[in-house]
Amino acid sequence: MKRLFRRLYSDYLMPSRLPEYEALLRDAAGHGYAQVSVRDFLLPPPAQGRAPTIVHRHDIDSDLRTAARMFAREVRHGVRSSYYFRLSTLDFGLMRAIEDYGSEASYHFEEIATFAKRQHIKDADEVRRHLPAIREEFAANLRRIEEGLGIKLRTVASHGDFANRRLKLINNEILADDALRARCGIACETYDSALLDKFDLYISDRPPPQLYHPMSPHAALGRYRSICLLTHPVQWETNWRDTTRCNLRRLAEGLTW
C-alpha cells in the first residue's frame, strides 16, 4: 500500500520541483562550477586544466513539457546540458532549439527492448542471436534523427525499459561493436566506462521520497570536482495526461509481450 501511494504521489500529486532545479543551477554557479553537456565534456580540457564541472544529462523518457521548462531555466542561467530523446519523445522543434542554444540534443535508444517486445521474445540468448538486425535498426533510427535534426549526433544514451530488466539484457549491448560505432560516428555512449571514469561522482534523480542517489547534488557541491547529474523530467513535475498515457502503454506492452 505504501508503494502504491508513493507511486500515485510521484505521478499525480507531487508539487513541481522546478524551483529546486533552478536553485541548483544557481548554487552550482555560485560554487564556481562549469555546467556543460556530455558532448562538450568530451572535448580536450584547456591547458590550465578543467574547472570544477557538472555534466547535466537529461533522459527524456516522457514529458516533453517539463523538459522544455527545464531547458528554459538553463537558458536563463547560461547552463549547457545534454537531452536524450526516445523515438516516442522526439520533438525536432525543441531539439533544434536546444542545439541552436549550444546544448546537445541526441538519441535515447532502446532497440533491444523494442525488438524483444515486438517479436515476443523473452529469452536473452534468443535476442542476442538477432543483434545484427537490431544494430541495423539502431543505425537506421539514428540516421533518421540526424536527417530530421540536420546535424551529426556524437553521443547517445541507452534507455532502460521494463523488458530489459526482465531479460537482464541492457540496450547498450547494441554498441558493443566498434565497427558499428565507427560507421555511425558515435564518440561515446553515456554508460561507457571511459566516460564514467572521468567523474568523481555520478548522481541520478529518484522518485520521492528519495529524490537522489547516492546523495543530493547540493551536498556534493564543493566536495567533488567532477559530477554527472542524470535527471528525468518526470521526476521533477507531474504531467497527468502524459503520465497516464505512458502508464497505459506500459500496461498494454506487458500484457501483449
Secondary structure, DSSP 4 states (H G I P E B T S, - for coil): -HHHHHHHIIIIIPPP-HHHHHHHHHHHHHTT-EEE-HHHHTSPPPTT-PPSEEEEEEEESS-HHHHHHHHHHHHHTT---EEEE-GGG--HHHHHHHHHHT-EEEEEE-HHHHHHHHHT---HHHHHHTHHHHHHHHHHHHHHHHHHHTS---EEEE---HHHHHHT--GGGGG--HHHHHHHT--EETT-HHHHTT-SEEEEE-STTT-EESS-HHHHTTT-SEEEEEE-GGGTS--HHHHHHHHHHHHHHHHH-
